[in-house]
Amino acid sequence: MGEEQCKLTVFFDEPFWIGVFERIEKEKLSVAKITFGAEPKDYEVYAFILKHYYDLRFSSAVVAVVKESKQNPKRIQRDIKKSLAKNGIGTKSQQALKLQQEQNKQERRVKSREQKLAEAERLFELRQQKKKEKHRGR
């Protein structure tokens, strides 16, 4: 059965607190970004994960290298402290977020173009109908 790893990084990106979920599944990395606003407390982050994890929109998967090794728990804690000390997110995560942002932009463009065309068609039909009403001899 496939193993899935999930990691949440919360950091301050002027002026908001940002959370980045990284999910590695079958050696593919996908990322979701959320904005908390004010600094979230630990229990608020935990409640958010419980309520909204399945509502997150993860980016399309990017190939990622996964290292499987047994580590000493103290070493893991030191690594976590080091990763908390440095700001930002991993470059693979940034790439995945950028890819998701571009896809969302394309979807918005297509949707807005369809709406503009539909509105233009509706206005055209309205003008044609008014022209027909004028010629009925009223």
N, C-alpha and C positions, 0 to 999 in steps of 0.2 A: 504494500500500500504506500502511496506517495506521502512524503513528509512535507509539511508546510511550515515555514518560519515567518513570523510576523514581528515587526519592530516599530515602535512609535518613538519619534524624536520630537520633543517640544522645545522651541527656541524663540527668542525675541527678535523679530524682524520689524524694525521701526515702522509704524507705531503699534503693531499688533503682535500677539503671541500666536505662533503658527505651529501646527502639528503635522508631521509627515509620517504617514503609515507606509512602511515598506513591507511588501509581502513577496517571499520567495517560494515559488511553487514549481516543482519539476525543473529546477535550474533556470527559471525565468523570473525576472524581477518586475513587479508592477507597483505603482506608487499612487497614493491618494493624499491630497493636501487639504487641510481644514484650517480655518481661522477661528481662534478662540476669542479674540478681542482682549479683554483684561486678563491678567495673569491667572491661569487656572490652578486651583488647588488639586492635590492628588486625588481626593475623592471625587472631584468634578470630572477629572480626566477618566477615572475608572467608570463613573456613571455614564459618561459619553460613549465609552467603548461598549458597555453593556447594551445601551439603547440604540446606538446609531452605527455600529460596525457594519451591519449588513446593508445599510443605506449608502455607504461610501461608494463613490465612482472611481474605481481604480483605472490607471492608465493601461494602455495595451502593453503586453509583456515584452521585456527586453532581456536578451540572454545575459546571464550573470554567472560568475564562477562561484561555486559554493565549496568551502573547505569544511570537511568533516574531521574534527579532531577532539579528543578528550582533553579538557583543560582543568587545571586546578581551580577550585572555586574562588580562592583568593586572587588568582591571576585574572579571572573573569571580572571580579569586582574592581580591580585596578584598571582594567581596560575600559570598563563602563565609566569610571570616574574621569579617565582621560578623554573619552568621547564626549562626555558632558561638558568638559572644560573648553573644548574647542567649539566654535560656532559653525553653523551651516550644516549642510547635508551632503551626502556622498555624491560624487559626480555622476554615477550611474542613475541615482535617484533624480538628480537634476535633469538628466537627459530624458528620463521617463516622464517627468512632470512637463517638460517642454513639449514632448511629443503629444501628451494628452491635451495641452493647451492649444497646440496647432490643430488637432482634430476637432476640438470644440469650436475653434474659430471657423473652420471649414463648414461644420454643421450649421452654425449660426448664419454664415453667409448664404448657404443654400436655402435655409428656411426663410430668411428675410427676402431673398430674391423671389421665391415662390409667392410670398405674401404680396410683394409689390406687383408682380404680374397678375395675380388674382384681383387685386384692387383696381389695376388699370383696366382689366377685362370688365369688371363690374361697372366702372364709370363709363366705359364705351357702350355697354349695353343700355345703361341709363340714358345716355345721349341719343342713342338710336330710337329708344322708346319715345322720348320726347319729340323727336322729329316726326315719327309716325302719328302721334297725337295731334300735331299741328296740321297735318294734311287730311284730317278726317272731315273737314268742312265745318268746323265749329265757329 
